[in-house]
């Protein structure tokens, strides 16, 4: 029963804590007003009138619901945002890298830049590290090798990933590597969203995956409200205690960096659990099944 309750509690905890932080920040920003219980008019009067009929416990429940609601509205999905912008960066980097790999008259001039770009080829995504990225790529290569041995038709997967014609008509190795990159990218995207298939396949692995993802979500989604609280404190102290205001912002930055590092580590843990399920065939991602379902072609076709 506890195992069934915990996932729901993890989902509830993040917006609740984030909402309380947003409310605390707003309270500080407004000058930390303390409403009088004697007020009978306005919004405070309405709250006092309702509060007179409620016990402290019920009042706390109402406040928590308000904080939860604020947390849901004011806290974006930071994990998804991390993946989105990292993916955009990687695509832009790839285009720039391909441009500077083209033969140019000033080839030596761009040697250092091309080297830097080649190092960025190894840049890992949030939720991935280099070891896990390499393992995913090896798994994709193994599946492509198996398909190649079966002499399959690559047309469906070429059309799906929109492989440029220069790779189709060029060297087989370039075509194979480009296909492996596209397949690995699709598999990485699937690995970070394997919650439902993993729950159906293996409850124990799902609990490990869900725990790590929830811890990552919690840490990354309280970074913004923590900085809002720090900004509110700094704003209220700016005129009277300048250095305390600066200290509040510095502490917020340090805490944010630490939370980000912890969140990234938890995302990697979750991705490793999901990849283990894929590797052991407990979960069958669509990207790999797309390769495994390719039809054979006559032996005189490309191999």
N, C-alpha and C positions, 0 to 999 in steps of 0.2 A: 504493500500500500504506500509506503514511504517513497518507493521508486516512482510511483505514479504521481505523487504530489509534488515532488521536487522539480520536475520539468516545468510545471505550471508556476511554481514559486519563482523559478529563475526568470521566466518571462515577465512576471509581475514586478520583480525587484528592480529591474533597470529603469523603467519609466517612473516608478515610485520615488526612488532615490534622486533621479535626475529632476523630477518635478519639485521635490523639496528644495533642492539646490537652486533651481530657478526662482522659486518663491522667496527663499532667503536672500538671494541676490537682489531681487526686486525690492524687498523690504529695506535692505541696507541702502539701496540707491535712492529710495524715497525718504531717507533720513531716519529710519528705524522708528516709525511712529508707534505708540502704544495707545490704542483706543481706550477711552474711558467707558467703564461699565454703566455710567450714569447717562450716557448719550442716548436720546430717544428718537432722534431724527436722522435722516439720510441713510446711507448704506450701513454705517456702523450701528445706527438704531435698529435697522432690520435684523442685522446679525445678532445684536444683543437680545432682541425680542425672541428670535428663534432659539438662541442659546439658552434662554431661561427655561425652556421646556426640555432641554437635552442634558443628559448626564455627561460628565467629562469623557467617558469612554466613547459614547456616541459622537460627541464633538470631535474627538480624535479620528474616528472612522470617517466622518465627513471631510475633515481636513486632508486626510490621507487620500480619499477619493479625488479631491480637488487637485492634490499634488500629482496623483497618477494621471489625471486627465491632462494637466499642463505638461507633464513629462512626455506623454504620447504625442502631443501637438508640437512641442518645441524641440524635441530631440530627433533629428533625422537619423536614418540608418547609416551610421558612420562606417560600418564594415563594408556595406555595399558601395558606399562612396569611395572608400579606399581602393577597392577593386576596380571601380569604374575609371577613376582618374589614373591609376597605375596602368590599366590596359590602354588608355588613350596615350599615355606617355610612351609606352612600349611600341605602339604602332607608329607614332611620330618618329621615334628613335630609329625604327627599322627602315622607314622611308629615307631618312637622312643618311643612314649608314649605306643603303643601297646606292644612293646618289654619289657618295664619295668613293665607292668602290669602282665606279666606272673609270675607264682609262681617260686621263686628262693630260694636257700639255704640262701643267704644273703639278705633276704627280708628287714630287718630293715635298712640295709645300704643304700638302695635306697628309703626309705620312703620320705625323703625331696625332692629328685629329682622327684619322681612320683607326689608329691604335686605340684611342680612347673610346671610340664607338664600338670597337670589337670587344672591349671590356664590358661595355654596357649590354652586349649580347648575352652576358652571363648574369645580368641583374635579375634577382628573384622578385617575385610578386609578394604582396602581403598575403600571409598564410602559406607561403612556400619558402623553402630555403634551397640552396644549390643542390644538396644531396637528393631532396625530394623531387626537384625539377628534373635532375638527371635520371632518377628512377622512373619517372613518368615517361620521359623521352625514350628510355630503353624499352619500356613496355610497349610503347607505340611502334618502335622499330621492330620489335619481335613480331608483333601482329602484322606489320607490313611485309616483313620477310616471309612469314607463313603464307600470306596472300600471294606474294610473288612466286613462291614455289608451286602454288596451285594454279598459276597462270591465269589470273582473273582479269576481267575487264575493269580498267580504272576509270572509265567514262563517268559512271555515277558519282564517284567521289571527287573527280576533277570538277564536275559541274557544281557539286555541292559547295566545295571550297573555292570555286572560281579561280583555279590555278592559272596563272598567266600562260599564254601560248609559248612564250620563250622557254619555259621550263618543260612543256610537253614535247617540244620538238628538239630540245637540246640534249645535253648529256644526261644519261639515266641517273647518275649519282645526284646531280642538281635537282632533278625532278623528285627523286626519292626523299632527299633531305627537306625540300620545301613541303612535301606532303607530310612528312613526319612532324615538322614544325606546326603546321596547321592542325594536325591531329592532336598533338600534345597540348596546344592551346585550348582546343575544345574539351579535352579531358580534364585539364586544370579547372575550367569553368564548371564542369559537371561535379568535380570532386568537392567544390565548396558549396554545392547545393544537393548533397546526397542524403539529407535528413530523412525524407519519407521512404525512399528505397532501403536505406540502411535499417530503419526501424522495422520494416517488414521482414528483412533478411536475418538480422541478428540483434536481439534486444540488448545484449551485453555490450557489443561494440557501439550500438546506438547511444547507450547511456554515457559511454566514454566520450563519444563525439559531441553529444549534446552538452555535456558538462563543460568541455573545453570551449565550445562555441559560445555558450552562455557567459562564461567568465570573460571571454574576449569582448563580447557585446557589452557587458557591464562596464568594463574598464574604458573602452573606447567611447562609449556614449555618455560618460560623465565628464569627459574632458572639457567639452564646451561649457556646461553649467558651472564647473569649477572655475574656469577662467572668467565667467560672468560674475561669479561671487567675488573673485579677486579684483576684477575691474571695478565693481561697485565699491569695495573697500578702498581701493586706490583713489577713486573719485571723491569719496567722502573725506579722505585724509589729505588730499592733494594740497590744499591751502594751508593747513595747520601742521601736518606732520609729513613733509615731503618724502623723507627717507623711509618712513614706514610704508608709504604708498608704493615706493619703488620696491621695497622688500616684499610686499604682498604680490606684486606682479612677477618678481623673480621666483618666489616660491611656487606660484602657479605654473610657471614655465617648467620648472624642475619636476614638479609633480606630474604635469602633462606628459613630459618626455618619458618618465618612468612608467606611467600608465600605458603609454603607447607601446613601449618595449614589451611589457607584460602581455598586452593584448595580442601583439604580433606572435609572441611565443605560444600563446594559447591557440591562436589560429593555425599555427604550424602543427601543433599537437593534434588538432581536429582533422587537419588535412592528412596527416600520417595515418590516423585511424581509418579515414575514408579510403585512402589509397590501399591500405592493407586489405580492406574488404574487396576492392576492385581486383587486386592482384590474386587473391584467393578465389575469385569468381563468385563471391557471395552476392555481389552486386554487379550487374551487367550494364555499364554505361552505354548510351546510344552511340557515342563516337566510335567506340571499339566494335560494337555490333554492326555499325555501318560498314566497317572494313571486313568483318567476318562474314557478312552476308553477300559480298560481291560474287557475281557469277563467273564461272570459268569461260574462257574463250578458246578458239582453236590455237594450236601450238605455234602457228606462224605469226601470231600477234605479238605485240611488244612484250618483252620479259626482261 
